[in-house]
Every structure is written in structure tokens, then in C-alpha cells.
Amino acid sequence: MKYFNTEKKEYIDKFFNKSFSKCNISFEIFPPSDCKIESKFWILIQTLIKFKPKFISITYRNINNSYNNKTYNIVKKIQKYTNIELAPHITCINLKNNELYNLAKKYWKNGIKHVIALRGDKTKFNNNINSLIYASDLVYFLKKIANFNITVAAYPEIHPESKNIKEDLVNLKRKIDAGATRAITQFFFNIETYLTFRDKCISQGINIEIIPGILPITNFIQLKKIIKITNIKIPDFINNMFQNLNGQDEKICKLLGSFIAIEMIRRLKNEGVNHFHFYTLNKLEIVYAICLYLGIKPNENILTNKT
């Protein structure tokens, strides 16, 4: 897993100290889509848990918009390997209330006490399926079932369906009042945007932890496609860094992506942030390299199965 050679490491070490080892980190992963890539998925799991993350979140994935929830099945399998806290995503837009109830009860019964509560994305397949049309409704619903530790989403650059930042903050406050205990932001690249958002949250009485979501750039062309449906802005300096690559040099792209993520974390740490949530996209190599450069060394003695 030696992504950077010694020369590159010495170059980057000039810019970053090793004060990050006491930071909390967490990871988001998604269930493998088929058996062919499942072996890589388990290598990902076995490696990530060695960094002793605060928790690992698992995105929601179902099959053909049915109640056959692949996320639940993969969470059960991961439980056999580790005692690391798992936080599966639960979305309300694609399940009926009785399905949500049964799913939440199964998680609680099987020792999953932390969930990520999201409305879910509207598609032509799930319009008007559920009366729980907001994430705040889902939070309230889950809290009635059991005393879950609930994390919700926050949007420093405003949710695409919100009219303005005021409406966004009102919606976040509703989720907190319904019982959410922390928020993870959508990924961003402008540090000032996050800091301004954090200040506005405090001014609105939102005093929970607002964990910044960090997306290491591995493919700039793909990133630009992803953000077309969001309000995320890519700063000019990042556009300039990638403009001459044309997506051809994967290693250089990952090097630049690592540099950007580490610099973001360094600046956020200086602003008092002490927990960083990595959107891994199941890309192990770049996340592994970033954690190493932050001084968060893997514990090779951690067993990947429970004893």
C-alpha cells in the first residue's frame, strides 16, 4: 500500500505536521454491487477498521426499489468482523412506514444503535410512496421506535431543493429538535463556506457537532459530473490544478486529490474541527495514504474478526 515514494513524502511533510493523530475520523462506504467486486470490498473493510474510526457509515442500497435491503445484509456481515461502530443509512422516501418500522427494529435488535437518517433522493420510481416526506419526520419516527443515536445531513452550500440558506437551517433545526445528535456535511472544497455555515448554525441554536464531509478527488471529470445536481462550487485554484490533466493521469490526479484533502483538514483543524468524515467511494488507496500522512497510523494488531 505504498502509494507515495520517499521523495514525494518528504516534499509533503514540509507542509504538514503530525498533530492529527488525536483527531476522530469516520468513513462512508457503499455495499458492493455484485459478487465480482465483493472481495475488494472486504479488503477495504479490513483495512479501514485498522485506523480505529469513530464509526463507519454504510449507504442505503436496495434491489429494484424493493424491501430487499442490501445495506442491512452487508451490515450484518460486517458485524462478524469487527466491533467498530456501524451506522447504516436509512432513507424514508423509498420505503413504506411498516417497512421502515421493521427495518429499524431489526437494526436495534441486532445491536445497531447508530443510524444515518436521510430523506433520500426523489426519482421517478419513488415519488409519493411515503408520507414521511422530510428527514425530520424520519428522525422523529425512528426515535419513537428506539433511542437511536441519529446522524443527519447538513448542506454548507444549500440543499438543491432549498430556496435559501435560511430555509436550509430551519430544516436542519427541525431534525435536531426531532432527536438527531450530530450532522455530517455534504462534501465541499471551500473552507470558508463550511466555517460560515458553522457560525450560522450556532446563531440559530444548532449546537450539535457539524462534522465536515471530505471527498478526496480521485477522478476530476467524474467529480464535475456529480456536482451538476448539487450547489457545490469547485474553487478556481482546484480547477486550475486539474485543467491540464484531461483525466489521463490517474496517479497525478490522486496525488493532487490527496494534497487538497490534507490541506483542507489542516486548515479545518486550525479552526477547531476535530472529526473528519471521509466519503471513500470505496477507494481504499487514496484514503489510506491521506490517513498515513495525517499521522493516523493503522493498528496492524487489530483482528478483523471478533473474539
Salt bridges, closest charged atoms under 4 A:
ASP13 OD2 - LYS9 NZ 2.97
ASP13 OD1 - LYS18 NZ 3.62
GLU28 OE1 - HIS89 NE2 3.65
GLU38 OE2 - LYS77 NZ 3.68
GLU85 OE2 - HIS114 ND1 2.53
GLU161 OE1 - ARG119 NH1 2.94
ASP177 OD1 - LYS173 NZ 3.00
GLU192 OE2 - ARG267 NH2 3.61
GLU209 OE2 - HIS275 ND1 3.55
GLU250 OE2 - LYS254 NZ 3.19
GLU263 OE2 - ARG266 NH2 2.71
GLU285 OE1 - LYS254 NZ 3.25
GLU300 OE1 - LYS50 NZ 3.19
